[in-house]
Structures are given as structure tokens and as C-alpha cells.
Amino acid sequence: MNCSRRITRIQKKLRRKKLDAILITQPGNRRYLSGYSADDHDISESSGALLIPARKAPVLLTDFRFQIQAEQETKKMEVLLYPKGLHALLKKLLPDLGISSLAFESHYTLHSSAEKLKSMCKKLSITLLPTSGIVEKMRQVKDEEEIDIIRRSVLLNEKVFKKVHKTIFPGQTEIDIALALEATMRRRGAEGPSFASIVATGARSALPHAVPGAVKIIKNKALMIDMGLVLDGYCSDMTRTFVVGKASNKYLKIHRLVRKAQLAAISRIRAGVSAASIDKTARDIIVKGGYGKYFGHALGHGVGLAVHEAPRLGGRNRAQLKAGMVITVEPGIYLPDWGGVRLENMVVVREDGCEILNQDSTWLDI
């Protein structure tokens, strides 16, 4: 992870905006810029902050619980502890560094925390400026080192699915399968799931974000599994829908339509093409097939240190894709009281097309 180069880019942005420093608190952004991998339990329980001055070395601020981890994972930056809290340390540190203007991540700061920071800066005669998306914009385009990690994450995710798929039988519960998936991930080297696994049988597969329950797998009905894992910090995301038993003609028709839409969208992905046009390519096929009103979500999203990040592959996103972006392609059809089919692969945007990261199409082409 080339944190030094990323820090340099941020510092150049700060100087262009005539800012003295930025305080990074969003966990993914903090890890992207420092290598420090500790996560926050929630937005109110921080494991640290990264202070990046425009013209001086960055400083990682944390507490005793994370000191050893921070010192082991960071390079070329000082680690300072705040035994009395982050704001108490900043009150002393900011004047010592000669900072008169400070940016903070307004999209990942509680209002109460922002007000406290604002009050402190006012007393120190420091101008406080809210910012949003500065680091996230950088994270959209992955370098080849990041892509290689994501590729390995995707392939491990597939191996986990194939391992668990062999054990699925009618009468087993959705929870049984979800637990098997997440236990297998960890046994095979993943840090854990990148999101809570979705397992939905029968009519429940019409719920795009179904929560696994004590519901028994139904023979000859759709079973949707949406799963992902974290490997070396980077996420994977994959959906497979299949039938345990014999698929009906209706299921086969819908599955093949969804797969047709997915392949058509993938064939159009390349640098310079708008996200909205990719979404439209898949959506038009599903509309023409008579199921347009049953495909109500965006076609895909970016994946990296977070399982959901920019860019969004939706009809309202007119931005052009860039080489190095990693995105999902996941059309779906969801019929109330019957079930749903969603098929999801991950691809890397390239100048002349895209690289499909998934290798196994067994459950896609039927």
C-alpha cells in the first residue's frame, strides 16, 4: 500500500485549496492513507484520526488500546496518544504545528463532534472548514496492487461459495447456510464477511436485502445467496441465484433474462462510458422482457476498502467510468409472492473494455 504517494496527493490538494491541514476520521480513508487498519465500532467510537498538514509529515492520533497496532502498521508517520481524548490533544497539537485552517470530513462526523471541534477551533483562532469526498474520489480508481488484492478476494469468495454449495439441501435453514459461509471465509484466510451474508429461499428471494432466518430451504424454488469477504482489507461481493432441485420454466426464463442483461452491460463497460448508459443497457433488456418494474435498484456500485463505494452504476449518474475502477454488475428481477433472481459479478474498468474478476460461471449460464 503506497501511502506516501497518497499522502502527497492529499497535501497537494490542501495547498491548492490554501488549507493548512485536514483531519481524517473515516475508517476506510484513514486506512487508505496510513495503512492503519483498526475499524470504528460505530461513528461515536473512534479508533483514531489522521492529521495531515499541507507541508509537514502526517500524524496518527489514537489511544492506548491501539498503540501497538498503529505503530506496527504505519510507516513514516508519528503515532501520538490522546489519554484525555482527541480534542484535548488537538488543542495543543494544532498551534504547535502552526495550523490556522483545518478541514474535516463532514460526512463522517457527528453533529455533536463537529460542534465541539468548531468551538475548540474558534478559541484557537483556527478556521474550520467542512469537506466531503476528497479521499473517496481518490479511492475510486484502484492501482494494480489494489486490483490484485481484490482479484484474490473475489476468487476466494468463489471458492467459499463452491465449498458451501455442496452442503446445501432442502430443509436446511437460511441461517445454517449463512453461518457456514462466514465460518468458511474465516477458515480460509478472510478477515471476515464484507457484509452480513444474504440467504433467501422461495418467495423471500424477492427481498433484495433479505436477512437470513430460521426458514427452511424449499425444494425446486429459487435460492439467492449474496456474499462477500474481506481479504487484506479489500472487499468482494457476489450474488448467485439457483434452484435446489429442478428449476421451473418460469425460473429458467427469468434467470436467462437477467444473465442476458448482465452480459450486455459488461460488454459495454470501458473507460469513458457513462455509468448511466451501462445501467440503461441492462435495464432496457429487462424492460423489453416484460419485467422492467421488477428491477428497482441500480445496476451496480464500486467496491474496494468498502463493499459499497463510488461510483454508483445508476441511471442518474452521468459521470464517465475511469480505467482502474472496480464495480459490480448485478441486475435482478424480484416478483412478490414468487421470488427473485439476481446475478452479480465484479469487473475492473479498462481503457478498451473490462476485466471480469469472477472465473466461475457455473451458476450463471443455465
C-alpha angles and dihedrals in degrees: 000000000000098000095159092062091047092050089051090054091050091049091052089052090050092051091049089052090044092239123147097210148344129222112219115201105151104107097225092047091046091053093044092056101036110020089238104140105189112126130214117248086219138331091281096052109061125189091201149308134246117224113200116188116201094237107019138062116285121252127213113216120199143132136262094273092066102032098107094043092048093049092047096048102041129074132195093007135095120243114217125187126221108206090171096042138279097281093051090056093044090052089064100031101051096058091043089057092047094242115166099164125041130186122203135188101260093183091062102038126093114236090241091053092047091051091050091049090047092052092049093049091048091056089049093046089241119147110233117206127187116225133180134195100003094128095031090060090056091047093058093077112057126205120228093263090057092045091052091054091047090049090054090046091053094048093048089050089055092050091052091051093050091048093052095038089066090061099050118112137162111275094034112118129244089240091054090057095044091052091047091051095050095043091050091050092057095043089054096052107273121137086228140284117324088221137356106291116251116221117169130167132199116337090357089070086076087073104088092204101030117171112226112251140177087282117135120235109256119226116239092010132108118277116195121198120183111181143157140170140205119240120178088343097307126110137225128198127192137162126201124181120190143144125256097218126358121351119226122233089251091055092048091050093051094042092052092047092052091048091049090053091048094050092046091053093047091051090060099047114112138122113293097028117116120247090229093057091053090051090049093052092059095037094052090057093051091045091051089050089058099252102094096123090054094061102073107155134071118277095244151320143225121276130200132107084353123045091226116040139129138332103059114204095218139130094255096052107094093172117121121245117246130213109265097035114130114211142168124237108204119156117176144181119210121190117188114237091011110056142247144264123213124169119191133185132165125233139183116229111234132183093256102029135313140293115232107220096195115083104185117077096165093114095040107055110056 
